[in-house]
């Protein structure tokens, strides 16, 4: 029977409080393989980039984020897809779609979190929803957003791939006690075995993949935050997988499970951002006709 | 009086015999500052990427290039714009528009060639039209294409900026005798004086700018050929200006002249190219619904 796949263009930026995620998502929609048969739905996102985001309930821009979360949930309920491609946007774009998929596939759904960072912070550690989104899905994270999750994920159904190990240091003891499975980049260089074992042990049939592009090495892929040109230092963990390794991981896992969700998050196309800014200063681009 | 600016989306790839210039141009159209008032015209480009380009009259893919050149010339004659933005595509995209502008602005038109390479090769040196396009405009280059130029450019109306000096070595004595003005990147770091002097001495009133993105340093801008991830060696000159320096040069010159043409050429967005290829191998992107 034919399955229904939809694409969500979700240029959310408030979760990381960085307006460039908006443009990053829009450009991403032109980069991914095109498919005219698949519906592309644009999630309405507040574009008041120049107004400061207030901290509400411990979260920067919580009310804008909540509106967008609610809109996404409603769209998914109406569309009722079998599979979802999500073009982000900050990491928090995964909350509504993964919750929806967990409702559809129940305990058969595994979540593969490809990310240099675990995104399980709480409002004690951070004010940014994009660091909490997986926590929210696990019923932890930010209470405001965790309360919206209808299908709380079991910790054993989650696997971190490409995580920089130091990032798993106990930030919040409660999250740490969840004992989430993970494999550092070094464990995945040769093969995808740690992930395939998790799939088998937990009888994962369907997979939702969160692909934060920052799981990649900035030498391999430069359209991510830590790959900013001329950057000297970076104050967070830097990914070290290659696009080729991620592709192999995903083709390997798709032989054992059905990939029913794929979020691509935190696309930060520096060249495009910088070129657009540069050209907007040049007369032929900024004069009225 | 209101001036008419048009945009040409010209995804020509045959001039460099590299299919990725096609996608590079398409993506560029989404990157440049948007303007709904300006007409965007797509030049029809042959997409038989998998067929080898035969060498005809010393040029790879000459008949396809000629068709595209002719189509562009016809569109310009019909549209009759005052100003043209050209979104390339290989460097040869500049031939028809610059010829048209030279017809319109006569000897008041200066050509500022921002490029690591001089693009004045002849069919004795190369088989690729993108290395010959400025030669063609000067009545040299490839005879097949030079013969199509209606308004041959005077050598004193041309200035090379950001050229890697070694590239000016005598390839073809005839071209070298033209004594084209140039400034290496080092001469332009502090200010744009060499270019402003050329403008004044030659009474340039209007300017056509050819901006080959490879005039930029691969550390500053990575969406160019020599910035390929993991590349060890590169067998041609590598640019060393920054986007900021190019922006300053163009804002400085626009105070003294009217920029009536701007080609942006040889956009090679490695991350986008590699990400699209990677995703096309993953089940959720390549299965039928």
Interface residues (C-beta under 8 A of the other chain):
Chain A: X2 X3 X4 X5 X26 X27 X30 X31 X32 X33 X35 X37 X38 X83 X85 X219 X220 X221 X222 X223 X229 X230 X243 X244 X246 X247 X250 X251 X254 X258 X259 X260 X261 X262 X264 X269 X270 X271 X272 X274 X275 X276 X278 X279 X280 X281 X282 X283 X284 X285 X286 X289
Chain B: X2 X3 X4 X5 X26 X27 X30 X31 X32 X33 X35 X37 X38 X83 X85 X219 X220 X221 X222 X223 X229 X230 X243 X244 X246 X247 X250 X251 X254 X258 X259 X260 X261 X262 X264 X269 X270 X271 X272 X274 X275 X276 X278 X279 X280 X281 X282 X283 X284 X285 X286 X289
